[in-house]
Amino acid sequence: MAKSRSEKDKRYEERHKEERKAKNVIWGTSVPRAFAEEIDAFLKKHRYTKVKLIEEGYKALLEQADEIDTDLAKIMDGYDDFFESELKQFEEEKKKFADETEQAE
């Protein structure tokens, strides 16, 4: 007796379950229906996928976070290409600190 398509699919899914779990993550999130429908309409109109939405949103948030943490990023990345005004301010602060340290001794 030949097996039905659904039986074959079920067996395939069962055999490859761990492989899928190792490769992909499914987030069980929810948003209000009206907001979800608005997003779905936008995606359909512009022919984007939900994966594309997540990828682009993530990139935008990374850029936004980088703009906020620019000074920290310079330090963390060893970035030493400072503006002239930054170098001047740094030298003034360094000199002031040296003078204060010298007076304290």
Backbone hydrogen bonds, N-H to C=O, Kabsch-Sander energy under -0.5 kcal/mol:
donor,donor_aa,acceptor,acceptor_aa,energy
8,K,4,S,-2.1
9,D,5,R,-2.7
10,K,6,S,-2.3
11,R,7,E,-2.2
12,Y,8,K,-2.5
13,E,9,D,-2.7
14,E,10,K,-2.4
15,R,11,R,-2.3
16,H,12,Y,-1.8
17,K,14,E,-0.7
20,R,16,H,-2.2
21,K,17,K,-2.3
22,A,18,E,-2.2
23,K,19,E,-1.4
24,N,20,R,-2.7
27,W,25,V,-0.5
28,G,26,I,-0.6
29,T,27,W,-1.6
36,A,32,P,-2.5
37,E,33,R,-2.8
38,E,34,A,-1.9
39,I,35,F,-2.4
40,D,36,A,-2.9
41,A,37,E,-2.4
42,F,38,E,-2.1
43,L,39,I,-2.8
44,K,40,D,-2.5
45,K,41,A,-2.7
46,H,42,F,-2.3
47,R,43,L,-0.7
47,R,44,K,-0.5
48,Y,43,L,-2.4
53,L,49,T,-1.9
54,I,50,K,-2.2
55,E,51,V,-2.8
56,E,52,K,-2.9
57,G,53,L,-2.4
58,Y,54,I,-2.5
59,K,55,E,-2.3
60,A,56,E,-2.4
61,L,57,G,-2.3
62,L,58,Y,-2.4
63,E,59,K,-2.4
64,Q,60,A,-2.4
65,A,61,L,-2.6
66,D,62,L,-2.3
67,E,63,E,-2.1
68,I,64,Q,-1.7
69,D,65,A,-2.3
70,T,67,E,-0.8
73,A,69,D,-3.2
74,K,70,T,-2.3
75,I,71,D,-1.6
76,M,72,L,-3.0
77,D,73,A,-2.7
78,G,75,I,-0.9
79,Y,74,K,-2.1
82,F,80,D,-1.4
87,L,83,F,-2.2
88,K,84,E,-2.5
89,Q,85,S,-2.3
90,F,86,E,-2.5
91,E,87,L,-2.5
92,E,88,K,-2.3
93,E,89,Q,-2.5
94,K,90,F,-2.5
95,K,91,E,-2.4
96,K,92,E,-2.5
97,F,93,E,-2.5
98,A,94,K,-2.2
99,D,95,K,-2.6
100,E,96,K,-2.4
101,T,97,F,-2.4
102,E,98,A,-2.4
103,Q,99,D,-2.3
104,A,100,E,-1.8
105,E,101,T,-1.2
